[in-house]
Amino acid sequence: MSNQLFFLSLADIFSVYPAIFKERSKQLRKTKQIYLPSDEEWQDKRYFMLLEIQRQVNDSADKTISLKDIDKREKPVFDPQRITKILSPSISPNGRKSRALKHCHATTVRIKLKASARWNLPTIANAAKLLKKPPLPVVFQNEHEMRLAYSLIYDVFRYKTVLCNALSDICFFEQERYKKYIADEQRIWLMLFELYDRHFKNRNSEMHAEQAQLYQDAEVAEIAAVLWQHRIRLAASISRMRIAVGALRLSQLLPIHLQNEKVAIAAANPVITGWINPFLVRNKAEADKLLIEMGFTVHGPDDEQPLLEQHCKWDNICPLVISIIPKDRGEFTKSSLMTKHRFIMQDKNFSYGPAIMSKLMDYYELYGDILQTHVDSPRSTAYLAALFYSVNRVNNFYVYGAGANLKEYRRYMETIGVNNIRLFGDAFTSFPMESNRFRNVIGVFATPPNSFSAISDPIDLICSRGGDLSMLEVLTESEVSDDGRQRVGCILEEQLLTLTMSMSRPQIQFVLYQTHSIVNTENEDMVQHVIEVINKLALEKHRHAYKEMKRLEAIAEAEAANIPAAAMSKESPRKKDKLSAEDKRKSQPELTAKPGEPVVPAVQLPRVDSIDLIVTPDIDEFVLDTVPDICINQDNCIQLQSTGSYLSLIRRKSITQLNEKYLIRMAERRGLFGKQERDRSKSRAVKLHEINEPPPPDTAYDNCSASSRSGGQHGLASDH
């Protein structure tokens, strides 16, 4: 037993990820379809869409309005004095940040864990009710109580291997009279862990009545009494385990990834972080007034003062986020600030990604719709919607993957006042490439399920999901079983599909990929693999198009050598293309260039003599970009912190901006500014999306994909 625990303490359950990823990536190596921005048909659709908008501009009484202003929505600004000077790459090739103004100061405090028992009787009773199957109803007075109960359950699940070994050592379940408790094993673990937490000592006599009442209500009085009878043998068993491997602390018997006391530290942390809800508190001045009325001293984001009790400070990186140290966490969670949803408690680990995503439309100077692929935390999704509250460039915000929780999430958004979000239960990866559902989406916030191994406070995630015990079990696994390998495979597959399908649509200009994982397989390796696959597919499309063009040219030359053009049938490639080009030109309305606007030719593939010289146009190729520094001081402090998030920004090598210049380029390509010399090969151009390879069979991964996309598995093979 001690040897098993010793080797378990050295185990790294994430070591199996590379092999599983290699296996799954081979199954998904061939993508059914990919559509490219250089596709002539797609460009035509964009052109006609812009042309219709331009007509509205021309008919508008306001002569100062432009193409990009026609759909622009005026939105209120929460904090007009907060300015983050992020230079767009389209303005400055080197400019990812301006010079540092000041250095940021952390809002964290040092935490020392208590040596005495950490869990009180009401918390133990609430945990016992939650672990009963089926669970007993629990009414939490505030969120602080809820967090404490789930923190205790997390620790119980974390130490379950040690607790099981101790029970096995004394042959507990082998005794006939205790076999009835096998079905209630998790509550046996809970009460044994509670005994260990108080060093197997009896409670003070004045607490006996309270214990009896609470344990009776939670239906664990009998279990507690049975374990108390065996306390000496159980204590000796745990001591022998520690002595056998020289463990100074019980946590040293656990696998490496579970040895961190992060949940206990989070539970003891006096700092509460969250964001002010702009749908209910309209501006920063109103928020400051509410906080001052509650007795807090408010500091700005650039204030260098340390965070003290009854002080709060606006965050220097994440807009709307504020850190608070109340006198009593429990009383603060009962305050009107929280009960009326003016302040939404959220760990900063889940704030960095939305904060950066909210700035990318300004960063790339784009207008359009934004899509989030999965819901890992409804509070985090609501935070991004709150940030878009002030972003004029975002028209619509779509969120997919709510699954079976759709009604619950919609009810939550309605409760806290979020009104600029459209939630869907469908999985993002379930839509075919031909779907028009995402036709105006230009940016994707890819948040697929992951291991959540990097988050410092998993209880924040669990509470934001309404208390997900299955997620707690996954986060505390000590070794990878066959079921665990299957689940990991489904998670990696969903990550692959999410990125691949995001980058296979021509309208998508950038993707911000986020995980909360320390595993390279889910992070850098995943991103690099998908970029290589997508860029390779794009190049293959252009090579197929080149081959088809050469084939048609050969047919046309053979016809020209034998038959006069006037005698050709309308079905011949040369005559057919000539007629269609003339009809298209006649059907186009006139469009004049604005004074001072240069007329730039549309992107075309260069004429080459060999297929080996074909290159992918910049508008079709994806590259990794630098994640912009959104801190108000821009001193790269976000890179120096343990954010608990992995963020990767992927964009087109050349961003397509659907504006007046694009409209003029397309009109010039059609010859609306005068007759141009036509390239003979142009008449033989082939639409890239028509040269699709035969779709590969899906049988190797259909069942797993279906399960990973289901709403009920949102936490395990999480759908969001």
N, C-alpha and C positions, 0 to 999 in steps of 0.2 A: 504493500500500500504506500509506504513512504517513498519507495523508488518511483512508483507511478507519479506521485505528486512532484517529485524532484524533476523528472523529465517533462512533466506538464508545465512546470514553472519556467522551463527553458524554451517551451514551444512557441512558435510564431505561426498563428493560424492563417496569416496573410501570405505565407510562403506558397500556398497552393494557387494563388490568383494567376500568376503568369502562365502556368500550364493550362488552366481552365480557359483563360483568355485566348491562348494560341489555338485551342481546340474550337472555340466558338467563332473566332474570327475566320477560320478556314471555312466553316459552314456558311458564313455570311459574306464570303469574299466577293461573290458576284452580286451586283445590285441589279434589280430588274430594269430600272430606268433612271436616266439622269437628263434633266433639261437644263439648257445653258442660256445665259443672257445674250449670247451672240446668235441664238436661234432667230431666224428671220421672221417666223410666224409670231413668236413672242414679242419681238420688237414692234411688229405691226400692231399688235393688240395694245401695247403701251402707247404707241403713237396715236392711235385713234382715241384712246382714253384721254390723253393730254390735249388732243385737238378739240374734243368736246368741252374740256375745262377751259381751253383758250377762248372758245366761243362765248362761254359765260363771262370771262374776263372782258372780252370786247363789248358785250352787251351791258356790262355793269355801268351804273351811273358814276361810280367812283373811278376816276381816271388814274388814280395813283395805285390802284390794286394790281397785283401781279399774279402770275400763275400759282405760286406757292401760297398766296394769301387767300385764295378762294375758299379753301376748306379749313383755314386756320381758325382755331377757336380761342377766344380770349379767356384766359384762366387766371384766377386770383393767385397772388404770390404770398406765401406764408411769411417769409422773412426777406423783405426787399434789401436789407442791409447785408445779408450773407452773400458774398460773391466769391465764387471759385473760378479763378482765371485758368481755364483749361484751353490750351491752344489746339485748334483742330489741325490734323495732319494735312488737310487741304490748303491751309494757310501757311503753315511753317513746316517744312520737311523734317526739321530737327526738333520742333517744338512739341514736346510731350508735357512740359511743365515750365512754369516761369521760375524765376529765382526764388529761393526760400526766403520767406519773410521773417518767420520765427520758428523756434523748435517747439514741437508739441510736448505736452506733459500728460502723463498717464493718469487715469482716474481710478486706478486700482489701489487696493490697500492690502497690507500684509495680514495673513490669516493664520491663526494658530488653532489647531484642532484640540478639543477637550480630551483629556485622558479618561474622564468619567463617562458614564452611560450617556449616549447622545439622543436616545429615542424615548419620548415620554409615553405614558399609557394611552392617551387618545390617539396618538399616531400609530401605535402598535395595533390598537383595536380597528382603526380604519384600514390598515394594511391587511389584517386578517379577514375583514369583510370582503375586500377586493379580491383576495386569493381564493375565497371559497368558490366551489363550482356547483351550480351557477353562483355568481357573486351576490352578496347581500347588498341592499341599497345603502349608499353612503351619501350624506348631505354635508358637503364641505362648507364651512362658514365663510371661507375666503380662499384665494388661490394659494396663499402661504401654507395652509393646512394640506391642500392637495399636493403641493410640491414635497412636503415632508413625508407624506404617506408613500408616494412613488419613489422618493429617495431611499426610504427604508427597503422597499421591495427590490430596488436596483441592487442594493448591497446584499440582500438575501440571495438573489440570483447570481450575483458575482461570486459568492462564497459557496455556492451549492455543491461543488466538487468536494470541498473540505467537509461540509456538513454531511454529505452522503457517506463519505468515508468514515466519519465518526460514528454514524448510526450503524453502518455495516460492521464496524469493529466490535460493537457491543451486541451484534446480532439482533438489532431492534425489530426489524420487520419479519425476522424468521420466527419470532415467538408468536404462538397461535393467537394470543389475546390482542396482539398489536397489528395483525394482518389487515384488520379493517381500516387502518390508517393509510394503507398504500395508496388508495384513491385520493387521499387528502395530503399527499406528500409535501406539496409546496408550503402548506401551513405548518407542517412538522418542522420544515427548514426554518420558517419564520420564528417560531417559538424557541427553537434551539439557538438561533442567532441572537435572539433577544436575551436569552440566558447568558450567552457568551459576552454580550455587550455590557452586562452588569457583573461580569466576572463570576458568574454562577452564585452570586450572593442573594440573600433574601432582601426584599424591600422593607423600608421603614414601616412600622406597624400602622402609622396613620394613613398609609396608602393602601392597605389591604382591602378596605371596603370599596374604594374606587376601582381597584383592580378586579375584584370579584364582579362588580356590576358591569364594567366595560367588557371583560372577558366573556361574561354570560351573554351579553347582547351580541357579541361577535362570534359566539358559539365556539370558543377555543378554550374554555375553562378546563374541560376534561383533558385536552392535549397538554396544556400547561402543567396540570397536576401530574400527568404520566411522566413528562420529561423531567420534572423536579425530582421525582423518585430516582431517576438515573443520572442526576447531575454530576455526581462524583466520578462515575465511570466515563461519562461523556467528556468531562473536563480533562481527565487523565488521557483519554484517547487523543484529544487535540494537542495536548502538551507533548505526547510521544511523537506526533507528526512533526512538530516544530523542532524537537530535539534531533530527530533522525536526519534532518537536512540542514540543521544549524540555522533555522529561520528565526531572526530576532523579532519579526512581526508576522502576524498571520497572513498578511497580504503577500509575503514572499513565497507562499505556497501556491500562488495563483500564476496563470500564464502572464507573460510580459505585458500584454495589452490591457490586463485587468488589474495590475498592481497599483495603478495611479488612484489616489484618493480624490479624484476630481469631483465626484458627486458630493462627498462630505464637505469638501472645500466650498463648493457652490452653495450648499445648504447653510454653511456658516458665514458666507460672504455678506457683509452688511450693505454692500452696494447693490441697488436695484437699477437695472437698465431697461429702457423701453422707449417708445416714441409717442409724441403728442399727436393726437388724431385731428388732422386739419379739416375733416368733414364736420367735426363738432366744435373744435376750437379754431376759429377762422384765421388767427395770425399770432405771431410770437408775442406781441404786446399783451394779448388776452391770456396767453399761456403763462407768461411771467406774473401777471396779476393773480391768477389762480394759485400759483405756487407760493407767492408771497403771503397771500391770505391764509395759507396752510402753515405758515411759520418758517418757510424755507428761505435761505439766502441764495439768490440766483447768480451764477457766474456765466460769463460768455465763453465761447469756445477757445478764445485766445488768452483767457485768464490763467495766470501761472500759479494761482493759489492752490494748495492741496485740498482735496475733497474731505470735508469734515462732517460730523453729525449735524443734521438739519440743514445741510448745504446741498445744492444741486448744480450741475454744470452741463451746458449744451455741448454736444460732441463736435469735434473738429473735423471728422471725416464724414459721418453719416448725418445728413439733414434730418431734422425732426427728432433725432435721438437725444435723450438726456439721461444722465446718471445721477442717482439720488441716494443719500444715506439718511433714512428716517430713524427716529428714535426707536420705533417698534415696527418691524416688518409686517407683523400680523395686523396691527392697527392701520398701517398705511394701505394694505390691500382691502380694508373695509371702507376706506375713504371714498367720497363721491368722485374723486378724480379717477378712480379705477372702476367703481361700481357703475358709473355713468359712461364708461368707455372713452373718457377723454384722454386717458393714458393707457397704452397697451404695453404690458410687460413683455419684453422679448430680449433674449440674450443677443449680444452684439455679433456672435458668430453667424447669425442668420440675417444680419443687416448689411454686411459689406457688399454682397453680391447685388441685392436690389439697389443699393446706393450707387454703385458703379453703373448698373444697367440704366438707371434714370438719366445719366449724363451722356450716354453714347449717341443719342440723336443730335444733341448739340455738338458733340465731338466730331461726328462725321457730316454734320450739316444736312440731315435728312428729315423728311416728313413722311408720315405713314402710320401703319399699325404695328403693334408689338405683340408677340405671342410668348407665353410661358408654357413649357411642354408638360410639366408635372407639378403637383402640389405636395411638397414635402412637409411644409408647415403653413397652415392657412393664415397665421399671423404674419409670416414673412411675405406671403402673396399680398395680403392686405396692405402691408408696409410699402410694397412697390406701387400699388394702386394709389396710396397716399402721396407718394413722391410724384407720380404722374399727374396729380391734382394741379400742379403748377407748371407742367411741361406743355407748351403750346404746340410743339412739333408732333406730339402723339395724338392721333385721331381716335383709335380704339385699342383697348387692351384685352386680349383674349387669353384665357387660361384653360388648359385641357388636363384630363387625367384625374378628375375628381372622383370618378367611378361611383361606387355605392354610397360615398359620402356627399354626393352632390347636393342633396336637399339640406343636409346639416351645414355644409360650407356656405350655401346661399343664405341660409337663415343667419349664420354668423355675420356675413358681410352686411346683411340688412340691419342686424342688431347694432353694429358699430357705425353704421351710416355710410359705408362704402357704396358709391353709386356709379363708378366709372369702370366697372369690370364686367366681363361676360364670361361666366363659368360654364364649363361643359364637362359632362361625365365621360365622354368618349376619350379613348387613348389617342394621343397625337400620332403614334406610329401606326394606327389602324387605318388611316386615310390613304387611299391610293394617290399616286403622283399626279393623276389626271384631275384630281379634285380641285375645284375653284374656291374651296373654303378659305384658303390662305392667300388669295390673289393680291391683296394689298398689304400683306405683312412683309416688312423689309428687315426686321430685326427679331432674333429669337433668343430668349433666355432659356437655355437648355439646363434643366434641373432634374435629370433622371435619378432613379433610386441608386443608392450607393451604400457603402459600409458604415457611414457616419462615425468612422473611427477617429476623426480629428476634433470632434466637438468637445468643448470643455464642460458643458452642462447638458447632458442628454435628457435631463428631466424637463428642461424647457421645451424640447422637442416633443416629449411624451405628453406634457400638459397641453401644448398647443393642438395636439391631435385628439384631445378629449380623454386622454388616459389610455394609451395603447400598450397593453401588457405583452402582446406578441412581439412588439418592437423591443421592449425591454429584454425579453428572452433572447432575441437575436443579438442585441448589443452586448450581452454577457456570455455568449458562447465561449467555452474554454477549448473546444476542439471541433474540427470540421467532420461532421458525419456525412453519410451518403446524401441525406436530405439537405444538409448544409451545402454540399458541393453542387447539388442541383439548383439550390436557391442562388448561390453565387454565380453559377453559369447563366441563370435567367437575368440577374442584375446586370452582368457584363454585356449580355446580348441586348438588353434594353438600352444600355448606354451606347452601344454600337449603332443600333437602329435609330436612336434619337438624333445623334450627330449626323449620321449618313443621310437621313431623310430631311433634316434641316438644311443640309448643304447641297441637296440635289434639286432644289427649286430655284428657278432663275431670278425670282424677285428678291430672294434673301441676300442682303448685302453684308450682314455681320451676324455672328453667333457668339454669345457669351456663355461659356460652359462652366458650370459650377458643381462641385462635389464638396462634401465635408469628410474627406478621406485622407489618410496618410499613405495610402497604397499607390505606388507609381503606376500600377496597371490600370487603375481607375482614372488616373490623372494624365501625366505627360505621355505615357505610352499609348493611351487611348486616343488622345488628340492627334498625336503624330501619325498614328496608324490610319485614322479616318481621313486626314488631310492627304496623305499619300494615295489612298484608295480613290478618293474623289478626283484628285488632280490627274491620276492615271486614267480614270474613266473619261474625263473630259478630253484628254489627249487622244484616246482611242476613238472617241466620237468624231473628232476632226480628221483623224486618219481614215476612218470609214467614209466620211464625206468626200475626202480627197480622191479615194478610190472610185467612188460613185461618179464624181465629176469627170474623172479621166475616162470612165467607161462611156458616159454620155457624149463626151467630146469625140471619142473614137467613132461612135455611131453617127454623130452629126457630120464628121468629116467624110465618112464613107458615103453618106447620103449626098453630101455636096459634090462629091467626086462623080457621082453617077446620075443624079437627078437635079434639074434646074430648080431653084427655090420656088418659082411660081407654080411649078407642077407638083409640089409636095402636098401630101394630104395634111389635113388639120391635126392628125394624130401624131405626126412626126415630132420629135423633140424640138427641132429648130423652129418649125412653124408655130407649134403650140406655145412655146415660150415667148415668141415674138408677139403673138396676138394677145396673150395674157398681160404682157408688160404694157402694151399700148392701152388696153382697157383699164388697167390699174391707174395709169397716168391721167387718163381722161376723168376718172372718178374722183380725183383728189381736189379739194378746194385749194384756193390760193393761200399762201402764207408768206408774209414778208418778214424779213429779218429786221430786228430793231436796230436803230442807228448805233454804230459803235460795236455791235456784237459780231465777232468774227464767225464766219461760216466754216465749220470744221467737218471734214468728211467722216462718215460713219466708220466704225471699226470693221475692218475686213481682214480676212486671212491673206498673208502675203503670197504672191505667186512664187512657187518653188518648183524645182525640176525633179525632186525626189521626195518620196513620202517620209524619208528619214529626217528631212529638213522642216517638217511641219512642227510648229510650236503652238502652245495653247495661248490664246489671247488673254491679256491681263484681266479682262472683265469676266473671264470664265475660271480663273485660277484663284485658289484660296491660299492665304498666307497667315502666319501667326503675327499678331500685332502686340505692341506693348500695352498693357492695361494702364489707362491714364491715372495719374495721381490726383485724386479728387479731394485731398485734404486742403483746407483753407490755407495752410502754410506751405504745402507742397514740399515737404522735407523727406518724402519717402517713408514716413513713419508707419504706413500700413504694411510695408515690407519688413519692418523691424519687429512687428507684433506677431504674436501667435493668434492669427485670426480665426483659426478653425475652419477656414474655407480655402479650397483650391479654385482659382479663377483663371480661365484661359480665354483670350479674345481672338477670334478667328474672323477674318474679313476677306472680301474680294481684293485681289491685288490692285484693281482699279475699280473704285466705287462708282456705280451707275446712279447718277442723280437725275430724277425725272423732273426736269425744269425746262425753262425756255431754251437753253442751249441744246438740250437733248432733242427737243422738238425741232429746232432748226437743223440739227445734224440729220435727223430722219427725213425732213422735207428736202434737204439738199441731195440726199442719197436718191430720192425719188425724182430728182430733176425739176423741182418746182421753182428753182431760182434760175432756170435757163437750161438749154440743152447741153448735156455733157457727153464727152466721148465714152461710149459704153465699152466696158471690158467684155470681150467675147466670152470669156469664161464665166462672167457674171450671169449670163443667160442660162448657164448650165449649173448654177448653184443648187446645192441640195440642202433641204431642210434637215438640220442635224437630228431633230427628235424623231424623224421618220426612220432612222437607221438604227433601230433598237436591236440589241442582241436577243435571241430567244430567252425568255425568262427561265432561270434555273428552278429546279424543284424545291419546294418549301418544306418538304416532309421532315427534313432533319431538325427543324426548329419551330414548327408551327405550334405544337402543343405547349412548349415552354414559353413562347412569346405570348400566347393567349393568356397563360396564367400570370405572367409578369405584368400584363397590361390591365388586369382586372382591378377594379376599384378596391375590392376587399383585400388585395395584397399590397396596398399602397405603401405599407411600411416595410414589408419583407422584400418583395420584388417591386418595390414601391412604385406606385403609379403616380406620379406627379412629375 
